[in-house]
Amino acid sequence: MALKIKQDHGRFQNIVRGKIKQNLKKYISKGELLGKQGRDTIAIPVPSIDLPHFVYDPRDVGGTGAGDGDVGQSLDPGNIQPGHGHEAGSGAGDHSLEVDVTIEELAQMLGEALELPRIEPRGKKTVEAARTRYTGLQKVGPQGLRHFKKTFKHALRRQLVTGNYNPENPIVVPTRDDQRYRSWKIKNEPETHAVIMYMMDVSGSMGDEQKEIVRIESFWIDTWLRSQYKNIETRYIIHDATAKEVDRDTFFRTRESGGTMISSAYKLCADLIDSHYGTNEYNIYPFHFSDGDNWSADDTRLCLDILKGRLLPRVNVFCYGQVESPYGSGQFIKDLRAAFQNAVQILTSEIPNKDAICRSIRDFLSTGK
């Protein structure tokens, strides 16, 4: 019976995950997953699934095949009395079902939905880290590494062989010889590091709607990149006429006013890379989001110089997402595309609204770099 229940539960989980995959793009566009994150899981609301069942009418009324009448008598629709509606009740209504999905499962669903290739790290894996791997079992060890399942199996096997097992009183008592402990080896393994550097324009032309688009898109970018790298860091830079590094909460909540000098963010990004991240050790992913409104053509030329001389030689790809705003000129993405027509490291995407988030994520992550 327990095995049957487990199988049924497994089939139900597959049905639920199928529903999530089917509606994943809707979840991405609407941002329904944000704010429901646990440590390693995401709570996803899915429509409740009703199984077929009988519903009994509690009213004492006749129906087809019930009550007075003669064989062959026709039913007169005009004699059917309308039912009485029910007054508002105080009970709880039907709600959607929330299912916990791990970050790894979510990343896999994202890759399948958007047909994303796995990322090939740039350069060689030159960083070595000591890894502890549990490779087998042994009869001695600390209590914290005791393998309860293996210990129980050895004790049960011993009692069955010696005839000490009583099915009427199924008590299994492990002895010292039954104890099993995990054994391990320490091995130096090559390891790939990565860093995501988010930059965002927080000038007066970037409103709450534009920042919400950036927040949703960065969540999914994080989800995918963290599934590709074991060790990943995230840095956040905001800018208007000047740039500064902030924490994640400040990044999405800050709203400034005044002009925009994009070069200030690119300078700070290049400085952080120079001071913290070696070219051979880290895979570097800068993402810049703006409405495309820059202070002047001179500052745009300075941005292009920083990209050519300091950023592109150091990064895997440089991603620029332009969020549509009624106050932004939208000129910067045109200047980028004109200056880097054949540069495979420059990836640009226009994001007019939330419905374009899926396409924008694919624009950035479909190269596999």
Secondary structure, DSSP 8 states (H G I E B T S, - for coil): -HHHHHHHHHHHHHHHHHHHHHTHHHHHHHTTTTT-B-SSEEEEEE------------S----TT-SS--TT----GGG-----------S-----EEEEEEHHHHHHHHHHHHT------SS---EEEEEEEEEEEES---GGGB-HHHHHHHHHHHHHHHT---TTS------GGG--EEEEEEEEEEE-EEEEEEEEE-STTS-HHHHHHHHHHHHHHHHHHHHH-SEEEEEEEEESSSEEEE-HHHHHH----S---HHHHHHHHHHHHHHH--TTTEEEEEEEEE-S--S-HHHHHHHHHHIIIIITTT-S-EEEEEE--TT----HHHHHHHHTTT-TTEEEEEE-SGGGHHHHHHHHHTT--
